[in-house]
Amino acid sequence: METNHTNKQSDNYDPDGPAHPGVFPSCEAGKREYKPAERSVDFPVSVVLPAGGTGERTGLQTPKQFCSFLGRPLISYTIQAFERVSWIQSIMVVVAKENTDLMTDIIQRFQHRKVRVVPGGSTRHRSICSGVLALGSEEEEEQGGLTAERPKVVIIHDAVRPFVEEDFLYKIAMAAKEQGASGAIRPLVSTVIATTSEGYLDHSLERAKYRASEMPQGFTYDVIHQAYQRCSESDFEFGTECLHLALQYCGTNAKLIEGPPTLWKVTYKRDLAAAESIVKEDLSQTACVITGGSAQAVTLADALQKAVGALGTELDVIPDMMEDNARYLLKEWNFIQVSISRSCLFEVEATLTALEAANRALLHPLVVILVHLSTSDELSISGRMTEPAAIMDLASAAKLRNILLYGIQLQQSKDTERWERSVSRVAEITSALIRERSAALVGQLLQA
């Protein structure tokens, strides 16, 4: 039986909770062995991100696309999802005129590439049209020293849907090139009903026959440009569906592609918390343990590798970050420095310096955990109870560079059972610190 598809733009995410993306948008976090599939796109593709909404449904004064979590505004995560795709040549971010300076600052602060800010209009369609027209003039302007080619395909996506994946973008782009237009759809979560003017049930739709229209959507440049040239003032004022414009004014019937559950949209305040949780989970998949080569530190690191691994974080154990091991500076988000020396703060300071030089904390907060194994005659890192201020000072400076430094002190014990309990405790604390990335605990010297 043929399936009909509504033009209903989905605003609500699944009540069971947002789905976790299979691949973190940056393609840098997540499972260490993941390698994105190679995609070959032999035609220019550009993106329009309408970001002019006021975000009234979040109940916040700041528009949701500019709300921050983990130190970055939501729209920065969405831009990053497209920047990582090598075959996307440019990204037009369309914002309200009063937010142009704010958006420009975000691009500069997080060193986004391929991005141009375009002033938007008073409605969604006016803003998207502004982005499309700007793409048409791109070939006459230099973008970061390069002259961009007018795109064959334009992908339109919401700035508040940060978890779009490259595989699906590829499907949208290829279908748009072949059919003229394409769009993401998802099964309806709730039954759609029609009501009478008095507020009574008129009729309901058979949910299995309909789909919710989602983003992203793709169009050949000629189709979407022509649609906006021909559409009515009413379309500009009240319309929300680009696929409908392509059909009505260009006769282009879009290819509809069922998208993954990760296409959900940040609509309410609780969705921001869900997005933050997803990013935190991806950042916590792996960690690097640095031992300094000490036999005692290696023994502890091996024990932590098993215990922390059982809690869901895969650990690599290395003696230092020299030569081949320097690659961890560019691939890892979490570092555990195991030390038995009273000069451990110097060791962790060297790690912090190396991370700062690698510019790793630009997009996500890094976690560095100093695990100090103290002997029976030591009371603290410096041998005195009154020295946790040393790690606090170091952590305060690191926090300014978006590096979260924590300390855990572990007492050496010859009692096997007591030692195993202590190691298990260190593993639990370490796992929690990596997963939560709590600014409140930065600089604390926790006792295991």
Phi, psi and chi 1 to 4 in degrees:
 res  aa     phi    psi   chi1   chi2   chi3   chi4
   1 MET       -  136.2  179.5  172.5   62.1      -
   2 GLU   -69.8  141.5 -175.8  174.6  -12.0      -
   3 THR  -102.1  131.2  -59.5      -      -      -
   4 ASN   -89.6  155.7  -62.0  -43.0      -      -
   5 HIS  -130.0  127.3  -59.9  -69.0      -      -
   6 THR   -77.7  165.2   67.8      -      -      -
   7 ASN  -100.5   27.7  -78.9  -27.6      -      -
   8 LYS   -75.5  120.5  177.1 -179.0  179.3  -65.6
   9 GLN   -83.2  120.6 -169.3   73.7   32.2      -
  10 SER   -75.6  129.0  173.6      -      -      -
  11 ASP  -111.5  -23.3  -74.3  -32.2      -      -
  12 ASN  -100.3  136.4  -62.0  -38.1      -      -
  13 TYR   -86.6  167.6   67.3   90.0      -      -
  14 ASP   -55.2  129.7 -169.1  -50.3      -      -
  15 PRO   -62.1  -19.2   20.7  -31.7      -      -
  16 ASP   -75.8   -5.4  -67.9  -28.3      -      -
  17 GLY   113.2  152.2      -      -      -      -
  18 PRO   -60.6  142.0  -20.8   32.5      -      -
  19 ALA   -78.6  145.4      -      -      -      -
  20 HIS   -79.9  132.2 -168.8  -72.0      -      -
  21 PRO   -65.3  142.4   24.5  -32.5      -      -
  22 GLY   -67.3  -27.9      -      -      -      -
  23 VAL  -135.5  129.5  179.8      -      -      -
  24 PHE   -63.1  138.7 -169.1   68.7      -      -
  25 PRO   -54.6  -32.1  -27.0   33.1      -      -
  26 SER   -75.8  -16.7   69.9      -      -      -
  27 CYS    60.6   20.2  -82.0      -      -      -
  28 GLU  -114.1  -30.4  -67.2  173.7  -15.0      -
  29 ALA   -94.9  179.8      -      -      -      -
  30 GLY    97.0 -168.1      -      -      -      -
  31 LYS   -60.2  134.8  -69.2  -61.6 -177.6 -178.7
  32 ARG   -63.4  -31.5 -176.5  172.5  -77.8  123.1
  33 GLU   -87.2   -2.4  -63.5  -56.5  -41.1      -
  34 TYR   -68.1  134.4  171.2   76.6      -      -
  35 LYS  -131.4  118.9  -67.5 -176.8  179.5  179.3
  36 PRO   -62.0  146.1   21.8  -30.2      -      -
  37 ALA   -65.8  141.4      -      -      -      -
  38 GLU   -74.6  129.2  -66.9  -67.7  -27.5      -
  39 ARG  -119.4  135.6  -64.9  -64.5 -172.0 -175.1
  40 SER  -111.8  115.7  175.6      -      -      -
  41 VAL  -123.6  115.2  176.8      -      -      -
  42 ASP  -101.4   24.8   59.2   -1.6      -      -
  43 PHE  -140.3  151.6   52.4   90.4      -      -
  44 PRO   -71.2  134.3   22.2  -31.1      -      -
  45 VAL  -126.8  132.5  180.0      -      -      -
  46 SER  -127.6  167.2  -67.9      -      -      -
  47 VAL  -126.8  140.2  176.3      -      -      -
  48 VAL  -115.1  122.3  172.9      -      -      -
  49 LEU  -111.7   98.7  -68.8 -179.9      -      -
  50 PRO   -69.0  124.9   23.4  -30.7      -      -
  51 ALA  -139.2   41.1      -      -      -      -
  52 GLY  -102.7    4.6      -      -      -      -
  53 GLY   -67.6  157.8      -      -      -      -
  54 THR   -93.5  -15.5   58.9      -      -      -
  55 GLY    66.6   39.1      -      -      -      -
  56 GLU   -59.9  -34.4  -66.6  179.7   -1.3      -
  57 ARG   -72.1  -15.4  -77.1  172.8  -69.8 -173.7
  58 THR   -75.3  -19.6   60.1      -      -      -
  59 GLY    74.9   14.7      -      -      -      -
  60 LEU  -109.7  153.0  -59.1  171.1      -      -
  61 GLN   -71.4  -33.3  -68.5 -176.3  -19.8      -
  62 THR   -83.7  131.8  -57.6      -      -      -
  63 PRO   -54.3  140.8  -26.9   35.5      -      -
  64 LYS   -60.3  -31.0   55.8 -165.3  173.4 -174.1
  65 GLN   -65.9  -19.1   61.5  -90.6   27.2      -
  66 PHE  -104.7    1.0  -60.8  120.9      -      -
  67 CYS   -70.5  140.3  -70.6      -      -      -
  68 SER  -107.0  147.9  -66.7      -      -      -
  69 PHE  -145.3  145.0   56.4   89.7      -      -
  70 LEU    53.3   34.7  -66.5  178.8      -      -
  71 GLY    83.3    5.3      -      -      -      -
  72 ARG  -135.3  143.4  -75.7  171.2   62.7 -162.9
  73 PRO   -71.0  152.3   22.7  -31.3      -      -
  74 LEU   -53.5  -42.3  174.3   62.7      -      -
  75 ILE   -63.9  -26.7 -167.1  169.3      -      -
  76 SER   -65.0  -36.8  176.4      -      -      -
  77 TYR   -65.9  -39.4  -69.8   91.9      -      -
  78 THR   -67.3  -43.4  -53.0      -      -      -
  79 ILE   -59.4  -42.8  -69.6  172.3      -      -
  80 GLN   -60.4  -36.2 -176.0 -169.8    6.2      -
  81 ALA   -62.2  -32.6      -      -      -      -
  82 PHE   -87.8  -34.3  -73.8   95.8      -      -
  83 GLU   -61.1  -32.8  -81.5 -173.8  -33.8      -
  84 ARG   -71.0  -13.8   69.2 -179.1  175.6   84.3
  85 VAL   -86.4  111.6 -179.5      -      -      -
  86 SER   -63.1  -30.5   61.4      -      -      -
  87 TRP   -87.9    1.4   43.8  -93.3      -      -
  88 ILE   -91.1  121.9  -71.8  178.0      -      -
  89 GLN   -89.5  -30.3   67.6  171.9    6.3      -
  90 SER  -156.7  156.5   61.7      -      -      -
  91 ILE  -131.3  121.0  -56.3  165.5      -      -
  92 MET   -99.3  115.8  -66.6  -68.7  176.8      -
  93 VAL  -100.8  117.7  179.6      -      -      -
  94 VAL  -103.5  117.2 -170.4      -      -      -
  95 VAL  -126.1  163.5  -60.8      -      -      -
  96 ALA   -61.8  146.6      -      -      -      -
  97 LYS   -54.4  -37.4  -67.9 -179.5 -179.9  179.1
  98 GLU   -70.6  -12.6   60.7  -91.3   23.8      -
  99 ASN  -106.3    8.8  -69.3  -36.4      -      -
 100 THR   -61.0  -45.9  -59.6      -      -      -
 101 ASP   -64.8  -40.0  -70.0  -17.5      -      -
 102 LEU   -61.2  -44.9  171.8   60.6      -      -
 103 MET   -66.4  -39.9 -169.2   65.7 -122.9      -
 104 THR   -62.1  -39.7  -60.0      -      -      -
 105 ASP   -64.1  -40.1  179.4   68.8      -      -
 106 ILE   -61.5  -44.2  -69.4  170.0      -      -
 107 ILE   -61.6  -43.5  -68.4  169.6      -      -
 108 GLN   -70.5  -42.1  -66.4  173.4  -12.8      -
 109 ARG   -63.1  -41.5  179.5 -178.3  175.9 -170.6
 110 PHE  -100.9   12.4  -63.1  102.6      -      -
 111 GLN    52.9   44.5  -61.6  178.2   17.4      -
 112 HIS   -72.1  144.4  -71.5  -58.1      -      -
 113 ARG  -112.7  170.3  -44.2  172.9  -41.7  -80.4
 114 LYS    62.0   10.1  -51.2 -174.7 -164.7  177.2
 115 VAL  -109.4  138.2 -177.2      -      -      -
 116 ARG  -131.7  137.5  177.9  178.8  166.3 -168.3
 117 VAL   -94.6  131.1 -179.1      -      -      -
 118 VAL  -125.0  130.2  178.8      -      -      -
 119 PRO   -64.8  135.3  -18.1   31.2      -      -
 120 GLY   -95.9 -173.4      -      -      -      -
 121 GLY  -107.5 -168.1      -      -      -      -
 122 SER   -83.3  -13.0   57.5      -      -      -
 123 THR  -133.2  169.2   64.9      -      -      -
 124 ARG   -59.2  -48.7  176.6  178.6  174.1   83.7
 125 HIS   -65.5  -36.5  -89.1  -37.5      -      -
 126 ARG   -64.0  -38.4  -67.4 -170.9 -166.9  -80.4
 127 SER   -68.2  -45.9  -68.7      -      -      -
 128 ILE   -61.8  -40.9  -64.9  173.9      -      -
 129 CYS   -60.2  -40.2 -178.6      -      -      -
 130 SER   -61.0  -41.0  -65.5      -      -      -
 131 GLY   -65.9  -40.8      -      -      -      -
 132 VAL   -65.1  -44.5  171.4      -      -      -
 133 LEU   -63.4  -36.5  -67.3  176.4      -      -
 134 ALA   -64.9  -35.4      -      -      -      -
 135 LEU   -64.3  -35.3  -74.8  173.5      -      -
 136 GLY   -66.6  -27.0      -      -      -      -
 137 SER   -94.6   -1.9   63.9      -      -      -
 138 GLU   -61.6  -36.2 -121.4 -168.4  -15.1      -
 139 GLU   -65.4  -14.5   56.4 -173.6  -16.9      -
 140 GLU   -96.6   -3.6  -57.1  172.1    3.8      -
 141 GLU  -123.0  149.8  -57.9  179.1   18.2      -
 142 GLU   -88.1  133.3  -73.1 -165.8   -3.8      -
 143 GLN  -115.4  103.7  -61.1  -67.0  -50.2      -
 144 GLY    61.5   34.2      -      -      -      -
 145 GLY    90.1   -6.2      -      -      -      -
 146 LEU  -117.6  144.0  -61.8  174.8      -      -
 147 THR   -92.3  115.8  -58.1      -      -      -
 148 ALA   -79.3  140.8      -      -      -      -
 149 GLU   -85.1  142.1 -178.5 -178.1   -2.8      -
 150 ARG   -59.0  130.9 -163.1 -175.8   82.7  170.9
 151 PRO   -70.1  148.9   26.5  -35.3      -      -
 152 LYS   -78.4  -39.4  172.1   68.8  174.9  178.0
 153 VAL  -124.8  137.7  166.9      -      -      -
 154 VAL  -113.9  125.4  178.3      -      -      -
 155 ILE  -101.1  126.6  -66.6  176.4      -      -
 156 ILE  -107.0  130.6  -61.1  171.3      -      -
 157 HIS  -144.8  151.9 -171.0   65.7      -      -
 158 ASP   -77.7  137.3  -70.6  -34.0      -      -
 159 ALA   -66.5  -15.2      -      -      -      -
 160 VAL  -106.3   23.8  -68.9      -      -      -
 161 ARG  -119.2   85.1  -62.6  179.4 -168.7 -102.2
 162 PRO   -81.9  -10.5   30.0  -35.4      -      -
 163 PHE  -107.0   38.9  -59.6  118.1      -      -
 164 VAL   -79.1  140.7   61.6      -      -      -
 165 GLU  -108.7  151.1  -59.1  170.3   10.3      -
 166 GLU   -61.1  -40.7 -179.6  175.4   -3.1      -
 167 ASP   -56.6  -41.3  -74.6   -8.5      -      -
 168 PHE   -74.2  -36.4 -168.1   70.9      -      -
 169 LEU   -59.1  -38.8  -69.4  173.2      -      -
 170 TYR   -61.6  -44.7  178.6   81.2      -      -
 171 LYS   -61.2  -42.3  -66.7  177.5 -178.3  178.5
 172 ILE   -64.9  -45.3  -70.7  -69.3      -      -
 173 ALA   -64.1  -44.7      -      -      -      -
 174 MET   -67.3  -40.8  -63.3  -55.3  -68.8      -
 175 ALA   -67.3  -36.6      -      -      -      -
 176 ALA   -65.1  -40.5      -      -      -      -
 177 LYS   -63.8  -39.5  179.7  177.2 -179.9  -71.0
 178 GLU   -79.7  -38.1  -65.8  170.9    3.4      -
 179 GLN  -104.3  -16.1  -56.1  -66.5  -32.5      -
 180 GLY    98.2  -27.1      -      -      -      -
 181 ALA  -158.2  150.9      -      -      -      -
 182 SER  -153.8  157.6   62.6      -      -      -
 183 GLY  -156.7  153.6      -      -      -      -
 184 ALA   -83.2  141.1      -      -      -      -
 185 ILE  -131.7  158.1   56.8  171.3      -      -
 186 ARG  -139.3  152.6  -71.6  -75.1  -60.0  157.5
 187 PRO   -60.3  145.8  -21.1   32.4      -      -
 188 LEU   -67.1  136.3  -69.2  175.8      -      -
 189 VAL   -82.3  -41.1  174.0      -      -      -
 190 SER  -117.2  155.7  -58.6      -      -      -
 191 THR   -71.1  136.8  -61.4      -      -      -
 192 VAL   -94.8  130.1  178.3      -      -      -
 193 ILE  -124.0  156.6   62.7  173.1      -      -
 194 ALA  -110.2  140.0      -      -      -      -
 195 THR  -114.2  157.9   61.4      -      -      -
 196 THR   -80.8  169.1   65.6      -      -      -
 197 SER   -64.7  -20.2   57.7      -      -      -
 198 GLU   -89.1   -1.7  -66.4   80.6   18.1      -
 199 GLY    91.1   20.9      -      -      -      -
 200 TYR  -106.2  161.4  -65.4   97.4      -      -
 201 LEU   -67.0  127.4  174.9   66.8      -      -
 202 ASP   -94.5  -60.5 -172.0  -49.2      -      -
 203 HIS  -161.6  167.5   65.3  -83.2      -      -
 204 SER  -124.2  155.6   63.3      -      -      -
 205 LEU   -92.9  147.1  -60.1  179.0      -      -
 206 GLU   -75.0  107.6 -173.4  178.5  -19.4      -
 207 ARG   -57.0  -34.6 -172.0  169.1   60.9 -177.5
 208 ALA   -64.8  -20.8      -      -      -      -
 209 LYS   -88.2  -11.5  -70.4 -175.2  177.0 -179.1
 210 TYR  -120.7  161.2  -64.8   88.2      -      -
 211 ARG  -136.0  156.0  -64.5  -67.8 -178.5  -91.6
 212 ALA   -90.0  133.1      -      -      -      -
 213 SER   -79.3  129.5  176.5      -      -      -
 214 GLU  -122.9 -177.1  -57.5  -79.4   -0.8      -
 215 MET  -114.2  151.1  -71.6  -69.3  176.3      -
 216 PRO   -84.9  163.2   32.0  -37.1      -      -
 217 GLN  -126.8  148.0  -65.6  175.0   -6.8      -
 218 GLY  -125.5  148.8      -      -      -      -
 219 PHE  -146.9  150.1  -54.6   85.3      -      -
 220 THR   -68.2  149.5   59.9      -      -      -
 221 TYR   -57.6  -41.4 -179.7   84.4      -      -
 222 ASP   -61.8  -39.2  -68.9  -20.1      -      -
 223 VAL   -67.5  -51.3  164.7      -      -      -
 224 ILE   -70.1  -33.7 -168.2   62.9      -      -
 225 HIS   -66.4  -45.2 -179.1  -93.1      -      -
 226 GLN   -65.0  -39.1 -172.1  177.0   83.4      -
 227 ALA   -60.1  -42.4      -      -      -      -
 228 TYR   -74.2  -27.8  -82.4  120.3      -      -
 229 GLN   -70.1  -29.5  -66.2  -60.6  -52.3      -
 230 ARG   -99.5  -17.2  -65.3  177.9  175.4  178.7
 231 CYS   -71.2  162.9   71.6      -      -      -
 232 SER   -88.0  168.7   67.4      -      -      -
 233 GLU   -63.3  -34.4 -169.4   67.2   20.4      -
 234 SER   -64.3  -39.9  176.7      -      -      -
 235 ASP   -60.0  -44.5  -68.5  -44.2      -      -
 236 PHE   -62.8  -37.5  -87.3  120.3      -      -
 237 GLU   -80.4  -39.2  -77.2  -63.3  -43.6      -
 238 PHE  -120.3  -13.0  -53.7  108.7      -      -
 239 GLY   -76.4  156.8      -      -      -      -
 240 THR  -136.3  -11.1   59.8      -      -      -
 241 GLU  -109.7  110.9  178.8   58.2   78.9      -
 242 CYS   -68.5  -34.9  -62.0      -      -      -
 243 LEU   -61.4  -35.3  -62.6 -179.4      -      -
 244 HIS   -66.2  -39.5  174.9   71.9      -      -
 245 LEU   -63.1  -41.6  -63.7 -176.3      -      -
 246 ALA   -63.1  -38.1      -      -      -      -
 247 LEU   -72.6  -45.9  178.8   60.3      -      -
 248 GLN   -71.3  -39.4 -177.9  172.2   -7.3      -
 249 TYR  -105.9  -12.1  -64.6  104.5      -      -
 250 CYS  -124.3   -7.3  -57.9      -      -      -
 251 GLY    68.2   22.3      -      -      -      -
 252 THR   -98.0  113.4  -58.2      -      -      -
 253 ASN   -92.1  116.4 -160.5   -7.6      -      -
 254 ALA   -70.6  144.6      -      -      -      -
 255 LYS   -79.3  123.3  172.0   66.6  175.0  177.5
 256 LEU   -99.6  131.7  -57.9  178.4      -      -
 257 ILE  -124.6  124.4  -53.5  170.7      -      -
 258 GLU   -69.2  123.7 -176.1  150.3  -25.1      -
 259 GLY   -94.2  168.3      -      -      -      -
 260 PRO   -74.5  161.3   29.6  -35.5      -      -
 261 PRO   -66.8   -8.4   21.0  -31.3      -      -
 262 THR   -76.0   -1.8   54.8      -      -      -
 263 LEU   -80.9    9.5  -65.1  178.5      -      -
 264 TRP   -60.5  155.2   60.7  -80.4      -      -
 265 LYS  -109.1  134.6  178.4 -179.2  179.7 -178.0
 266 VAL   -73.3  110.5  172.7      -      -      -
 267 THR  -118.3  -42.3  -57.5      -      -      -
 268 TYR  -113.8  167.6  -57.2  102.3      -      -
 269 LYS   -57.5  -38.9 -174.9  177.4  178.9  179.0
 270 ARG   -64.9  -24.7   63.5  179.2  179.2  -93.0
 271 ASP   -68.5  -31.1  -62.5  -19.8      -      -
 272 LEU   -63.6  -41.0  -72.6  167.2      -      -
 273 ALA   -65.0  -37.4      -      -      -      -
 274 ALA   -66.2  -41.4      -      -      -      -
 275 ALA   -63.1  -42.3      -      -      -      -
 276 GLU   -61.9  -41.3  177.0  176.7   -7.1      -
 277 SER   -62.3  -39.9  177.6      -      -      -
 278 ILE   -64.6  -44.6  -72.1  172.3      -      -
 279 VAL   -64.1  -43.2  173.4      -      -      -
 280 LYS   -60.0  -42.8  -77.8 -178.5  175.5  179.5
 281 GLU   -62.1  -41.8 -177.2  176.4  -15.8      -
 282 ASP   -67.9  -37.9  -83.7  -74.7      -      -
 283 LEU   -68.0  -20.8  -68.0  174.5      -      -
 284 SER   -96.7    9.7   67.5      -      -      -
 285 GLN   -69.0  -31.8  -64.6  -61.9  -55.7      -
 286 THR  -138.6  161.1   62.7      -      -      -
 287 ALA  -154.1  162.4      -      -      -      -
 288 CYS  -119.6  128.2  173.7      -      -      -
 289 VAL  -105.2  125.2 -173.8      -      -      -
 290 ILE  -108.4  123.1  -51.3  162.9      -      -
 291 THR  -103.8  -19.9   65.5      -      -      -
 292 GLY    75.6    1.8      -      -      -      -
 293 GLY    87.6   -5.6      -      -      -      -
 294 SER   -67.6  138.5  160.7      -      -      -
 295 ALA   -62.3  -42.6      -      -      -      -
 296 GLN   -64.5  -41.2  -73.8  178.9  -68.4      -
 297 ALA   -66.6  -38.1      -      -      -      -
 298 VAL   -64.5  -41.6  169.3      -      -      -
 299 THR   -60.2  -45.7  -60.6      -      -      -
 300 LEU   -65.1  -42.2  175.3   55.9      -      -
 301 ALA   -61.8  -40.9      -      -      -      -
 302 ASP   -62.6  -40.1  -71.1  -18.0      -      -
 303 ALA   -66.5  -40.5      -      -      -      -
 304 LEU   -67.1  -34.7  -72.4  175.9      -      -
 305 GLN   -57.7  -42.3 -173.0  176.8   40.8      -
 306 LYS   -72.4  -44.8  -64.1  177.8 -178.2  178.4
 307 ALA   -70.5  -44.4      -      -      -      -
 308 VAL   -71.1  -35.4  175.7      -      -      -
 309 GLY   -60.0  -37.6      -      -      -      -
 310 ALA   -66.3  -20.5      -      -      -      -
 311 LEU   -93.6    2.9  -63.2  173.1      -      -
 312 GLY   106.6    4.7      -      -      -      -
 313 THR  -118.2  121.5  -59.9      -      -      -
 314 GLU   -81.8  127.4  178.5 -174.2  -14.3      -
 315 LEU  -110.5  138.5  -58.6 -172.0      -      -
 316 ASP  -107.5  135.5  -84.8   -2.4      -      -
 317 VAL  -106.9  125.0  178.4      -      -      -
 318 ILE  -135.4  154.9   59.6  174.5      -      -
 319 PRO   -76.0  -33.6   26.1  -34.5      -      -
 320 ASP  -161.3 -175.7   52.9   45.0      -      -
 321 MET  -116.0   40.2  -73.0 -166.8  -69.6      -
 322 MET   -96.1  157.3  -54.8  -64.8  -71.0      -
 323 GLU    50.5 -123.0  -61.5  178.8   -9.3      -
 324 ASP   -62.0  -29.8  -71.5  -13.6      -      -
 325 ASN   -72.0  -10.5  -70.1  -28.9      -      -
 326 ALA   -64.2  -16.9      -      -      -      -
 327 ARG   -62.8  -24.4   69.3 -176.0 -172.2  -83.3
 328 TYR   -65.7  -25.4  -73.6   95.9      -      -
 329 LEU   -63.4  -25.9  -69.2  169.8      -      -
 330 LEU  -102.8   -4.7  -58.3  176.3      -      -
 331 LYS  -125.2  -14.6   62.0 -177.9  -78.3 -170.6
 332 GLU  -109.5  151.1 -162.3   52.5   79.1      -
 333 TRP  -110.4  -10.1  -59.5  104.9      -      -
 334 ASN  -135.4  134.0  -50.8  -67.4      -      -
 335 PHE  -133.5  133.2  -61.2   84.9      -      -
 336 ILE  -117.9  116.9  -56.4  167.1      -      -
 337 GLN   -99.9  109.7 -177.7   96.5   43.6      -
 338 VAL   -94.7  127.6  177.6      -      -      -
 339 SER  -140.7  144.4  178.4      -      -      -
 340 ILE  -115.1    4.1   61.8  169.7      -      -
 341 SER   -97.6  149.2  169.2      -      -      -
 342 ARG   -70.9  -13.3  -68.3 -170.5 -179.9 -174.9
 343 SER   -94.3   24.7   61.8      -      -      -
 344 CYS   -62.0  -30.4   58.8      -      -      -
 345 LEU   -64.6  -32.5  -73.2 -178.0      -      -
 346 PHE   -67.2  -37.4  -65.9  103.3      -      -
 347 GLU   -64.6  -45.7  -64.1  173.7   -2.6      -
 348 VAL   -71.1  -30.9   77.7      -      -      -
 349 GLU   -63.9  -37.8 -170.1  169.2   11.7      -
 350 ALA   -63.8  -39.0      -      -      -      -
 351 THR   -64.2  -43.1  -61.8      -      -      -
 352 LEU   -61.6  -41.2  -65.6  173.9      -      -
 353 THR   -63.0  -42.4  -59.8      -      -      -
 354 ALA   -65.2  -39.4      -      -      -      -
 355 LEU   -67.5  -39.4  -70.3  171.7      -      -
 356 GLU   -64.5  -40.5 -176.7  179.3    6.4      -
 357 ALA   -64.4  -31.9      -      -      -      -
 358 ALA   -81.0   -6.3      -      -      -      -
 359 ASN    57.5   37.9 -159.5   27.4      -      -
 360 ARG   -77.5  -22.0  -75.5  -67.8  -73.9  143.3
 361 ALA   -93.2   13.0      -      -      -      -
 362 LEU   -64.7  -46.5  176.7   66.0      -      -
 363 LEU   -98.0  -28.4  -63.9  178.7      -      -
 364 HIS  -139.6  147.4  -59.9  -68.3      -      -
 365 PRO   -69.0  132.3   23.4  -32.2      -      -
 366 LEU   -88.5  149.1  -60.1  179.4      -      -
 367 VAL  -112.4  128.0  167.1      -      -      -
 368 VAL  -124.2  123.7  177.3      -      -      -
 369 ILE  -117.6  120.0  -58.1  172.6      -      -
 370 LEU   -90.1  114.9  169.9   60.7      -      -
 371 VAL  -104.8  109.0  177.7      -      -      -
 372 HIS  -102.7  119.3 -179.2 -110.7      -      -
 373 LEU   -92.3  107.8  177.4   60.0      -      -
 374 SER   -99.4  144.2   59.9      -      -      -
 375 THR   -81.4  173.2   57.6      -      -      -
 376 SER   -63.8  -22.8   57.3      -      -      -
 377 ASP   -95.1    6.8   60.0  -17.4      -      -
 378 GLU  -107.9  139.6  -70.6 -178.3  -62.7      -
 379 LEU  -103.2  -20.9  -66.8  175.7      -      -
 380 SER  -158.1 -176.9   72.2      -      -      -
 381 ILE   -55.8  -38.9  -77.1  178.6      -      -
 382 SER   -97.7    0.2   67.3      -      -      -
 383 GLY    89.5    3.6      -      -      -      -
 384 ARG  -132.1  146.4  -67.0  176.0  -67.4  169.8
 385 MET   -69.7  -21.5  -74.8  -68.4  -71.1      -
 386 THR   -93.7   18.4   56.9      -      -      -
 387 GLU  -106.6   12.9  -95.9  -50.5  -38.5      -
 388 PRO   -64.7  -14.3   18.2  -28.2      -      -
 389 ALA   -61.8  -27.8      -      -      -      -
 390 ALA   -62.8  -46.3      -      -      -      -
 391 ILE   -71.5  -31.5 -169.7  171.8      -      -
 392 MET   -64.0  -42.4  178.9   61.0   76.7      -
 393 ASP   -63.4  -43.3  -69.9  -16.6      -      -
 394 LEU   -64.8  -40.5 -168.4   58.8      -      -
 395 ALA   -67.8  -37.2      -      -      -      -
 396 SER   -63.1  -40.9  -63.3      -      -      -
 397 ALA   -68.6  -39.7      -      -      -      -
 398 ALA   -66.9  -34.7      -      -      -      -
 399 LYS   -62.2  -32.3 -172.7  178.1  177.4 -177.1
 400 LEU   -63.9  -21.1  -62.9  175.7      -      -
 401 ARG  -103.3   15.8  -54.4 -169.8  -62.8  -89.5
 402 ASN    67.2   31.4 -153.7   25.8      -      -
 403 ILE  -115.9  125.1  -58.6  175.3      -      -
 404 LEU   -99.6  111.7  -51.4  178.5      -      -
 405 LEU  -105.5  127.8  173.6   61.8      -      -
 406 TYR  -125.9  159.6  -49.2   97.0      -      -
 407 GLY  -126.3  141.4      -      -      -      -
 408 ILE  -130.1  128.6  -56.6  174.9      -      -
 409 GLN  -108.6  130.0 -174.7  154.9  -79.3      -
 410 LEU  -123.8  128.4  172.8   64.9      -      -
 411 GLN   -88.5  127.4 -174.8   73.9   33.4      -
 412 GLN   -62.6  137.1  179.3   73.9   55.5      -
 413 SER  -141.0  140.0  175.1      -      -      -
 414 LYS   -86.3  -12.0  -64.5 -179.6  179.6  178.9
 415 ASP   -77.3  112.4 -175.7  -43.5      -      -
 416 THR   -58.7  -45.2  -58.7      -      -      -
 417 GLU   -65.4  -43.0 -174.8  175.8  -17.2      -
 418 ARG   -65.1  -40.2 -179.3  178.9  177.9 -176.8
 419 TRP   -62.9  -43.8  171.8 -109.8      -      -
 420 GLU   -63.8  -37.6  -70.5  177.3  -10.3      -
 421 ARG   -64.4  -40.7  -73.9 -160.3  -55.3  -92.3
 422 SER   -65.1  -43.5  -64.4      -      -      -
 423 VAL   -62.6  -41.6  170.5      -      -      -
 424 SER   -62.3  -38.3  177.3      -      -      -
 425 ARG   -66.8  -42.7  177.1   64.0  175.2  157.6
 426 VAL   -60.2  -42.0  171.4      -      -      -
 427 ALA   -61.6  -42.9      -      -      -      -
 428 GLU   -65.5  -43.2  -68.6  171.8   -5.7      -
 429 ILE   -64.8  -44.7  -64.2  173.0      -      -
 430 THR   -60.2  -46.8  -63.3      -      -      -
 431 SER   -60.5  -42.6  178.9      -      -      -
 432 ALA   -66.2  -41.3      -      -      -      -
 433 LEU   -64.2  -41.7  -69.2  174.0      -      -
 434 ILE   -66.5  -40.6  -72.0  174.3      -      -
 435 ARG   -75.8  -38.2  -69.2 -177.0 -179.7  -80.3
 436 GLU   -87.6  -30.6  -66.8  -56.9  -42.0      -
 437 ARG    50.5   50.0  -69.7  176.3  137.2   68.6
 438 SER   -79.3  123.8  171.1      -      -      -
 439 ALA   -71.6  -24.8      -      -      -      -
 440 ALA   -67.6  -25.7      -      -      -      -
 441 LEU   -98.5    2.4  -67.2  176.7      -      -
 442 VAL   -60.4  131.8  164.1      -      -      -
 443 GLY    85.3   -3.8      -      -      -      -
 444 GLN   -78.3  141.9  -63.1  -63.3  -48.4      -
 445 LEU  -104.4   99.4 -177.6   58.2      -      -
 446 LEU   -88.0  142.9  -53.3  173.5      -      -
 447 GLN   -99.8  127.4  -60.2  -66.4  -36.1      -
 448 ALA  -101.8      -      -      -      -      -
